[in-house]
Amino acid sequence: MSKVHYTKPSIGELELEYVTDAVRNGWGEHCYDYIHRFQGEFARYLGVSHAVATSSCTGALHLGLRALDIGPGDEVILADINWIASAAPVFYVGAQPVLVDVLEDSWCLDPEQVRHAITPRTRAIIAVHLYGNLAAMRELQEIADEHGLALIEDAAEALGSEIDGRKAGSLSTFSVFSFHGTKVMTTGEGGMLASSDAELVRRVEQLNNHGRAAGDMRQFWPSELGHKYKMSNLQAALGCAQLERIDDLVARKREIFAYYAQRLLAALPGARMNPEPTGCLNSYWMPTLVLPVEFSTRRADVLESLRLSGIDARIFFQPLGDTPVFNGVACGPTPIAHDLAQRAFNLPSYHDISHSDQDRVVDAILVGLDRRASAPAGEPS
């Protein structure tokens, strides 16, 4: 029985061509060619003015927070249920994360909870577009404008998602993206910061060059303590090829989600999956199933059934406030986050997964819930 992996990248001949070219020719005066190309093409794809390629999304967020001069004594609001990478850079700059609950439909930051959490020390809001789902950006921007706060998009999981025809990552002070091997497109490891704020991007670029100011002709002269979160030319070559295919990669993710939704939502009344509200387009990075309430204690059974069937699956992110890292961090009641953490899990969704393998996933879920007999037949592969 072949294993069904929960994710893996889609790599083709174009990627091999570009990376081979970078290996052979991307040295000396050409060592930044693919980086500059990738940054420019990514900015155009998003519809923003600037993009800065980095070694990770975490590094991009760290640079952006430093560029905003967020530091000790400041507070940054974000959702309780996220991966640690969305919060760790707040600690890196010496600021304090403030964790609030999420909306039940989108699983993203609840604007009303954000409003209640604002204090005189609040400097920024980090809106994470979870699993491709879109945060309530209109409401969050109104709150940010009202209180003079920076609004940051962590769009690591939402490349290709859209709100009113605008790409996720183009709706904020700055946004960050991940190109980890699990994401819609990949550079192996890597990230990007995107913004239309030229001064913020200038500062990010300086910080990412060990603090050396652009145009300063003195050699080895840092103007401030900086970092080196740079992406390599080889990674950028892979990114350029992936970006040329991005529309097809997103379309395939949407096809995979639609097939799961057709089968699972018919078989499990009361179950929920990633939403796509009116005016939005969800790239469905990670199809996610929230079990019906009557099966709220059965997720472990489902995951075991998947494992026995040779299928990888991931649990939903866990509330950050429950982890040792956040001891002493402000976190109000987050009942929705805690409920999702118990009932939800991610489904395999790599680009070349077949309908027959998706059927295996659905069948294993229903077996784990003792619901196999009621499952509708899947479409032929």
Long-range contacts (C-beta under 8 A, 24 or more apart in sequence): 1-309, 1-310, 2-310, 2-357, 3-310, 3-311, 3-312, 4-309, 4-310, 4-311, 4-312, 4-348, 4-353, 4-357, 4-360, 4-361, 5-312, 5-348, 5-350, 6-312, 6-313, 6-314, 6-346, 6-347, 6-348, 6-349, 6-350, 7-181, 7-182, 7-286, 7-348, 7-349, 7-350, 8-181, 8-182, 8-350, 9-181, 9-182, 9-185, 9-186, 9-350, 9-351, 10-245, 10-249, 10-252, 10-350, 10-351, 10-352, 12-241, 12-245, 14-241, 14-244, 14-245, 15-238, 15-241, 15-242, 17-241, 18-237, 18-238, 18-240, 18-241, 19-234, 19-237, 19-238, 19-241, 21-237, 22-233, 22-234, 22-236, 22-237, 23-234, 26-233, 26-234, 26-237, 30-233, 31-233, 32-233, 33-233, 34-233, 34-234, 34-236, 34-237, 34-239, 34-240, 35-230, 35-231, 35-232, 35-233, 35-236, 37-236, 37-240, 38-231, 38-236, 38-237, 38-239, 38-240, 38-243, 39-192, 39-236, 41-240, 41-243, 42-192, 42-194, 42-239, 42-243, 43-194, 45-167, 45-243, 45-246, 46-167, 46-169, 46-170, 46-175, 46-194, 47-166, 47-167, 47-170, 48-169, 48-170, 48-175, 48-194, 48-195, 48-196, 49-195, 49-196, 49-198, 49-201, 50-194, 50-195, 50-196, 50-197, 50-198, 50-201, 51-192, 51-193, 51-194, 52-192, 52-193, 52-194, 52-201, 52-204, 52-205, 52-208, 53-190, 53-191, 53-192, 53-230, 53-231, 53-235, 53-236, 53-239, 54-190, 54-191, 54-192, 54-193, 54-208, 54-229, 54-230, 54-231, 55-189, 55-190, 55-191, 55-229, 55-230, 55-231, 56-85, 56-178, 56-180, 56-189, 56-190, 56-191, 56-229, 57-85, 57-154, 57-156, 57-176, 57-177, 57-178, 57-179, 57-180, 57-191, 57-192, 58-85, 58-88, 58-89, 58-191, 59-191, 59-227, 59-229, 60-176, 60-177, 60-191, 60-192, 60-193, 60-229, 61-85, 61-86, 61-89, 61-126, 61-152, 61-154, 61-176, 61-193, 62-89, 62-92, 62-93, 62-227, 62-229, 63-193, 63-204, 63-207, 63-208, 63-227, 63-229, 64-152, 64-174, 64-176, 64-193, 64-195, 64-200, 64-204, 65-89, 65-90, 65-92, 65-93, 65-95, 65-124, 66-93, 66-203, 66-207, 67-174, 67-200, 67-203, 67-204, 67-207, 68-123, 68-124, 68-150, 68-173, 68-200, 70-95, 70-123, 70-124, 70-150, 71-95, 73-121, 74-121, 74-122, 74-123, 74-124, 75-119, 75-121, 75-122, 75-123, 75-330, 76-122, 76-123, 76-124, 76-125, 76-126, 77-109, 77-114, 77-117, 77-118, 77-122, 77-124, 77-125, 77-126, 78-109, 78-125, 78-126, 78-127, 78-128, 79-108, 79-109, 79-110, 79-128, 79-130, 79-337, 80-319, 80-320, 80-321, 80-331, 80-334, 80-337, 81-107, 81-130, 81-316, 81-317, 81-318, 81-319, 81-320, 81-334, 81-337, 81-340, 81-341, 82-128, 82-130, 82-154, 82-317, 82-320, 83-317, 84-320, 84-323, 84-325, 85-156, 85-178, 86-126, 86-128, 86-154, 86-156, 87-126, 87-320, 87-326, 88-325, 90-126, 91-325, 95-123, 96-121, 96-329, 96-330, 97-320, 97-326, 97-329, 97-330, 98-122, 98-329, 98-330, 98-331, 99-319, 99-320, 99-321, 99-326, 99-329, 99-330, 99-331, 99-332, 99-334, 100-331, 100-332, 100-334, 101-332, 101-333, 101-334, 101-335, 101-336, 101-337, 102-130, 102-334, 102-336, 102-337, 102-340, 103-136, 103-336, 104-336, 105-275, 105-277, 106-130, 106-133, 106-134, 106-135, 106-136, 106-275, 106-277, 107-131, 107-133, 107-288, 107-340, 108-133, 108-134, 108-135, 108-136, 109-135, 109-136, 109-140, 110-136, 110-336, 111-136, 111-139, 111-140, 111-143, 113-332, 114-140, 114-143, 115-143, 116-332, 117-330, 117-332, 118-143, 118-147, 118-149, 122-147, 122-149, 123-149, 123-150, 124-149, 124-150, 124-151, 124-152, 124-173, 125-149, 125-150, 125-151, 125-152, 126-152, 126-154, 127-151, 127-152, 127-153, 127-154, 127-172, 128-154, 128-156, 128-157, 129-153, 129-154, 129-155, 129-157, 129-158, 129-161, 129-168, 130-157, 130-317, 131-157, 131-274, 131-284, 131-285, 131-286, 131-287, 131-288, 131-346, 132-157, 132-158, 132-160, 132-161, 132-253, 132-274, 132-282, 132-283, 132-284, 132-285, 132-286, 133-158, 133-161, 133-274, 133-275, 133-282, 134-158, 134-161, 134-163, 134-168, 134-277, 134-280, 134-282, 137-163, 137-171, 137-172, 138-163, 141-171, 141-172, 150-174, 152-176, 156-180, 156-183, 156-191, 157-183, 157-285, 157-286, 158-283, 158-285, 159-183, 159-184, 159-185, 159-246, 159-250, 159-283, 159-285, 160-184, 160-246, 160-247, 160-249, 160-250, 160-253, 160-281, 160-283, 161-280, 161-281, 161-282, 161-283, 162-280, 162-281, 163-279, 163-280, 164-279, 164-280, 168-283, 169-194, 170-194, 170-196, 173-197, 173-200, 174-200, 174-204, 179-235, 179-239, 179-242, 183-285, 184-246, 184-249, 184-250, 184-253, 184-283, 184-285, 185-239, 185-242, 185-243, 185-245, 185-246, 185-249, 186-238, 186-239, 186-242, 187-231, 187-235, 187-236, 187-238, 187-239, 187-242, 188-235, 188-238, 189-235, 190-231, 190-235, 190-239, 191-229, 191-231, 249-351, 250-283, 252-351, 253-283, 253-284, 253-285, 253-349, 253-351, 254-282, 254-283, 254-284, 256-284, 256-287, 256-349, 256-351, 256-353, 256-358, 257-282, 257-284, 257-287, 257-349, 259-355, 259-358, 259-379, 260-287, 260-289, 260-347, 260-358, 260-361, 260-362, 261-287, 263-358, 263-359, 263-362, 263-375, 263-376, 263-378, 264-289, 264-362, 264-365, 266-376, 267-362, 267-366, 267-371, 267-374, 267-375, 267-376, 268-292, 268-295, 268-366, 268-369, 268-371, 270-294, 284-349, 285-349, 286-314, 286-346, 286-347, 286-349, 287-346, 287-347, 287-349, 288-316, 288-344, 288-345, 288-346, 288-347, 289-344, 289-345, 289-347, 289-365, 290-340, 290-343, 290-344, 291-343, 291-344, 291-369, 293-343, 295-343, 295-369, 296-339, 296-342, 296-343, 298-368, 298-369, 299-342, 299-343, 299-344, 299-345, 301-368, 301-369, 302-345, 302-364, 302-365, 302-368, 302-369, 303-345, 303-368, 304-368, 305-364, 305-365, 305-367, 305-368, 306-361, 306-364, 306-365, 306-368, 308-364, 309-360, 309-363, 309-364, 309-367, 311-348, 311-360, 311-361, 311-364, 312-348, 313-345, 313-346, 313-347, 313-348, 313-361, 314-345, 314-346, 315-341, 315-344, 315-345, 315-346, 316-340, 316-341, 316-343, 316-344, 316-345, 316-346, 317-341, 354-381, 355-379, 355-380, 355-381, 356-381
